[in-house]
Amino acid sequence: MRIAALSDLHIGARPWMDEFRHSEGHFLRFLDRLEAEFEAIVLVGDVYQTDHCWLPGRHGRVRQFRLARRRLPALAERFQEAPYHYIYGNHDAIADELLAAPETLEIEADGLRVFFVHGHQYDPLFRRVETLTRAASWFTGRLRFVGLRALAQEIEGHDIRIKHRRFHRDDGPYLSAGRRLLREQRADVVVMGHTHMPVRVEVPEGIVVNSGSCSVGQFSYVAIDTRQRSVELRGDQLPM
């Protein structure tokens, strides 16, 4: 079985309020190529940016989610059909309620077991002060709203660089969580998103891989062939 995994599109309600930076038609053509090659395509969370609302809270996230889907309706429709599987992340957790999107996914084929999870569950800051991290995301949304997009990008870029450094560390939260999941789920491969940086690490328990990000105009994904037992990073976002 051939599986593609991509994450972190961060599609917002309005073009200036997100970092997706793809036209709908351009991204649909990219998906056409994936569909021609892969039998399953897993969306590993943060497909939508729902916390850049005027007032924080459930009502605002629901509204942003619906507006984002209405903004790019062909993409929203595509993601609800086979061969797509949608698991939610921290920025689109409302998809659990509105689309019945699960938190994790397991696919097993040809004796290879792959476990998918967004990865925010292992972010130390998110786990300790979730309210603060959600407030920070809301704040960057307000910066974009008043025209300070560059400042919002700088704040988010700094956060991404910190997460990436943590992913690489042997004792870091993401790699250690991936190794634990390999053991607990009896998986051969663990696929995460969240940090926006593509990473593939072989450990004694198996393979931990991060799909990178399809935001800021990038195309980054993981290609898995269960028969060949191969796990590759692909796209224009090269590993660092």
N, C-alpha and C positions, 0 to 999 in steps of 0.2 A: 504493500500500500504506500502511496506517495502522499505526504502531508506537508502543507505549508502553514507556517504560523507567523502572524504579524500583529503588532500592537501599537498602542499610543499614537492614534491618529489625532486625537484631541479636536474633533470637529465641534465648533461652537455654533451659537445661534446666528452670529453675523461674522462676515469675513474678518473684520478688524478686531474681533473679540476672541480670536483663537490663533493657533499656530499651525493649522493644517496646510495651508498654502498650495493646495492642488485645485485645479478646476475639476468639476465633477466628471466631465468627459475624459480628461486625461487619466484620472484615477480608475475610471471604469475600464479603460483600455488596458491598464496594468492588471486589473482583476481578470480581464478576459484571458490574458496570457497565463495567469496562475491557474485558472479553471481548465485551460487546455492541457496543463501538465499534471495537476494534482487532483487526487480524488477527494481530499478533505482539506478545508482551509479553516484554521482556527484563529479567531480574533481574541487575542490574549489581553483584553481589557483596555480601558481608557479610549474607547472608540469615540466617545463624545465627551465634551467639556461642559459639565452641567453645573459647576459651582461658580461660574462668573455671572451670577444673577444679581439683580438690584438689591434684594433682601435675602440674606442667607437662610437656609432652612429647606425643609422638604418641598414646600409649595414652589419655591424658586427653582429648585433642581428639576422638578417635574416640568415646569414651564420651559426651562432651558433645553431639556432633553427633547421635548416635542418640537420646539422651534428649530433645533439643530437638525432633526430628522426631516422636518418640512423644508428646510433650506436646501438639502441635497436629497430629494425624494427617491431618485433612482438608486443611489447608494443604500439608503435605508431599506428599500425594497429588496435589493440584492442580498443584503446581509441576513435577511430573514429566510432565505431559501437555501436549499442544498446547493453546494456542498459546505456551506458555512456553519460554523459552531461558534457561539458567542459566549464568552465568560466575562464577568464584569471586573473592573478595577476600582481604584479609589475615587476617580473623577466621574465615573458613570455607574456607581453602585446602585443608583435608582433603577437601572435596567433589571435588577433582581425582581423588583416589584412590578415594573411595567411590561417587561418582556419575558419574565420567568428565566432570566439568564442565570446560570449557576456560578458558583464561586470557583470551582475547579472542574477539570475534565480529564478523563482517562481514555486513551485509545490503545488497543492492543491488536496487533496484526503480525502474522508471520513470526510469532514468538517474541516480538519486541513490544515492550510496554512503555508508553509515553504518558507522562503526567504534566498537565498544563495548569498554571496558576499565575495570576498577574504579578504578585510579589510584594505588593504594598504591605501585606500581612507581616512581612519580616523587616520592614523599614523601622529602625529603632525610634526615630522621632515620631512617626505615625502611631506606633504602638503606645508610646508613653504619653504623648500630648496630641491626640487626634484632633481635638477641638482647635488647638493652635495651628496645626498644619492646614486644616480646612479654612481657617481664618486667613492664613497667609495666601492660599490660592484665591480666595475671594478678593483679597486686597490687590493681587496682580491683575485680576479682572477689572477692578475699578481703575487701576492705572491705565489699562488699555482704553477703557471707556472715555477717559478724559484726554486721550491723545498721547499718553506717555508709554507707548508700546516698547520703545527701546529700553526703558528702565525695567519694565516687566520682563523683557527677554533676558536682561542681565541678571536679574534676581533668579529667574528660573534656570538659566545656564549655570550659575554658581551651584545651585542645588543638584543639578544633573552631574556636575563634575565630582561633587562629594559622593554621590551614590555610586558612581563608576569606580572611584578609588576603593570604596568599601566592597564592591562586588569582587574585585580581584584578590583581596586579602584572604589567605587561607582561613583565618579566624573571623573574617567579616560576616555580617549578618546574612547576606544573600547566598554566598557560597556554602556556608555552614548549614543554612536552611535547606538548600538544594541537596546537600549530601544526606541530611536527615530524611528528606522526602524520598530520596532514592531507596533508602533502607525501609522506611515505614510503609511506603506504597509498593514496595517490591518492583520498582520501576527501573528501566534501563536508561531513560532519558527524562530529565526535568526541564521544561521550557517555561521561562518567565519573561516579563516585560518590565515596566515601571521605571527602570533606570535610564532608558532611552539610548543606551550604548550597546551595540552588538558584542557579545562575548561568548566564547565556547571554551569550556574548561573540562578536561578529562580528569577524573578522580578515580580512586580505586573502586568506588561503588557504581560508577557509570559516567554519564555525561550531563553536565549542567550548562544550559545555554540560555542566553538572553537574546530576544528577537530584535533588539534595537528599537527604532521608531520610524513610523511613516508620517511624522509631522515635519514641519519646516521644509516642505517640498521634497523630502527624502523618500526613498524606497528601500526598506530593509526588512528582511524576513529570514526565517529558518526553513530549510528544505530537508525533509526527512524521508528516506526510503527504507521502509521496514524490511523489505526483502534483501536489499543490499546492506542493511544495518549501517546506513550512512546518515550523518547529521552535518549539514553545511550551512554556513552563513552566506547569504546572498544579498545583493543590492548595491546601492551607491554609497552606503554608510559603512566605511571600512573599519575593521577592528582596530583598536588603539593599543 
